[in-house]
Amino acid sequence: RPQESDSADWTARESSDDELLTTLTRTSQGYALRPDYDRDAFKWLMQRVHEKTRYGPLHRRIVCDGQGSPVGWFLYYGRKGECAHILQLGTQPKGKKAVFSALIADARRSGCIALMGGVEPRLMRDLANEECIFVLRGAHVVAHSTRQDVLDALQNGDAFVSRLEGEWWTRLQGDVFEP
C-alpha cells in the first residue's frame, strides 16, 4: 500500500522503478564517478533488492519539494523495534533537509529505533547539523582500476557509491534462507 508523508516543504511517496531511476540519475550528475544504470538492469536490481528479507521490508521513497519536483530519494530496510539499514540515499543540494526529514519521519513511522548505513562524504556536515551521531563500523570499498581518475574520485569523495552498488544488498550478505 503506498504511503505518503507530507510537510509544508516536502512530500515523500512510493515510487516506480522508472521514477526512482530518473531521480537517481538526475541527482547524481554532480559526481565524477556515479552509477549508470540502464532501465532493464535497474528493474532487475530492484527485483533482487526486494528479495532480501533479513532486515525487514524495503522502504523506497521519492522526496519532492513543495512544487512537486523530486529533490531526492531513499531506500532502506526496516521493521519495528530494529535499526533501519539504509541501502541508498541521494539528494539535490536544495533538497538535503527535506530528504533527511522525510527519511527520519518514515523510519519513525515504521517503528525503527535508529538508522544505519554508509554516509556520502558530501552529506556529513548536513547530517551533523541535524544532530546525527556517527559511528565508524568498518565500512570499506574495494576498488581496482587502471584509470587514475576513477581511483582519485573514490579517494577524494567525488564518487556516488552506496550499498546498492556493492554486494551488501544481496541475500548472501546477512539474509535468512528458508529450507
C-alpha positions in Angstrom: 0.0 0.0 0.0 1.6 3.3 -1.0 2.3 5.6 1.8 2.7 9.4 1.6 4.0 11.7 4.2 3.8 15.5 4.0 5.3 18.5 5.4 4.8 22.1 4.4 8.1 21.9 2.5 8.2 18.4 1.1 6.3 15.2 0.2 7.6 11.7 0.4 5.9 8.9 -1.5 6.4 5.4 -3.0 8.0 5.5 -6.4 8.1 3.3 -9.5 11.4 1.9 -10.8 11.3 4.4 -13.7 10.8 7.4 -11.5 13.4 6.2 -9.0 16.0 5.7 -11.8 15.2 9.1 -13.3 15.7 10.8 -9.9 18.8 8.9 -9.1 20.3 9.7 -12.5 19.5 13.4 -12.2 20.6 13.9 -8.7 23.9 12.1 -9.0 25.1 14.1 -12.0 27.5 16.2 -9.9 29.8 13.3 -9.1 32.8 12.4 -11.1 32.0 8.7 -10.6 28.4 7.5 -10.4 26.2 4.6 -11.4 25.0 4.5 -15.0 22.1 2.0 -14.8 20.0 1.3 -17.9 16.3 0.7 -17.4 16.3 -3.1 -17.6 19.3 -3.5 -15.4 17.8 -1.2 -12.8 14.5 -3.1 -12.8 16.3 -6.4 -12.4 18.3 -4.9 -9.5 15.2 -3.6 -7.7 13.6 -7.1 -8.1 16.6 -8.7 -6.4 16.7 -6.0 -3.7 13.1 -6.8 -2.7 14.0 -10.5 -2.2 16.2 -9.7 0.8 14.2 -10.0 4.0 16.7 -10.2 6.9 16.3 -6.6 7.8 12.6 -6.1 7.1 10.7 -4.9 4.1 12.2 -2.4 1.6 11.0 1.2 2.0 11.5 3.2 -1.1 10.5 6.9 -1.3 10.9 9.8 -3.7 11.0 13.1 -1.9 9.5 16.1 -3.7 9.7 19.8 -2.9 6.6 22.0 -2.2 6.1 22.3 -6.0 6.1 18.5 -6.5 9.6 18.3 -8.1 11.8 15.4 -7.0 14.7 16.6 -4.9 16.0 13.2 -3.7 15.1 9.6 -2.6 16.0 6.9 -0.1 15.9 3.2 0.1 16.1 1.3 3.4 15.2 -2.0 5.0 13.4 -1.6 8.3 11.0 -3.1 10.8 9.5 -2.1 14.1 11.9 -2.3 17.1 15.0 -2.6 14.9 17.6 -0.5 13.3 16.8 0.6 9.7 19.5 -0.3 7.2 19.9 2.4 4.6 20.6 1.0 1.2 20.9 4.2 -0.7 20.1 7.9 -0.2 20.6 10.7 -2.6 19.6 14.4 -2.8 20.0 17.5 -4.8 21.7 20.3 -2.8 18.5 22.2 -2.3 16.7 19.1 -1.0 19.0 17.8 1.7 16.9 18.9 4.7 13.7 17.6 3.1 15.3 14.2 2.3 16.8 13.8 5.8 13.5 14.9 7.4 11.5 12.5 5.2 13.8 9.6 5.9 13.7 10.1 9.7 9.9 10.6 9.7 9.4 7.4 7.6 11.7 5.3 9.7 10.0 6.6 12.9 6.6 5.7 11.4 7.9 2.2 10.6 8.9 1.8 14.3 12.6 1.7 13.6 14.8 2.7 16.6 17.8 4.1 14.6 19.2 4.5 11.1 22.5 2.9 10.0 24.4 2.7 6.7 27.1 4.4 4.7 27.2 8.1 4.6 28.1 10.1 1.4 31.1 12.3 2.4 29.3 15.4 0.9 26.4 14.9 3.3 28.4 14.5 6.6 28.2 18.2 7.6 24.5 18.4 6.8 23.7 15.3 8.8 25.8 16.6 11.7 23.7 19.7 11.6 20.7 17.5 12.0 22.3 16.2 15.3 23.1 12.8 13.8 25.7 10.7 15.7 28.2 8.9 13.6 30.0 5.6 14.5 32.6 4.1 12.2 31.9 0.4 11.9 34.5 -0.7 9.4 32.8 0.3 6.1 35.2 -0.3 3.2 35.2 -0.1 -0.5 37.5 -2.4 -2.5 38.3 -0.9 -5.9 40.7 -1.7 -8.7 41.2 0.4 -11.8 44.0 1.2 -14.2 42.4 4.7 -14.6 43.8 7.2 -12.1 40.7 9.4 -12.4 38.5 6.6 -11.1 40.8 6.0 -8.2 41.0 9.7 -7.5 37.2 10.1 -7.5 36.9 7.3 -4.9 39.8 8.6 -2.8 38.5 12.2 -2.8 34.9 11.5 -2.0 33.7 12.5 -5.5 32.1 9.1 -6.2 28.4 8.2 -5.6 28.8 4.7 -4.2 26.2 3.2 -1.9 25.3 -0.3 -0.6 23.2 -0.6 -3.8 26.3 -0.5 -6.0 28.1 -3.1 -3.9 27.1 -6.6 -2.8 25.5 -5.6 0.6 22.0 -5.9 -0.8 22.4 -9.5 -2.0 20.8 -12.3 0.0 24.3 -13.7 0.6 25.1 -10.8 2.9 23.2 -11.5 6.1 19.9 -12.9 5.0 17.9 -15.9 6.2 17.3 -18.8 3.8 14.3 -20.9 4.5 14.6 -24.7 3.6 
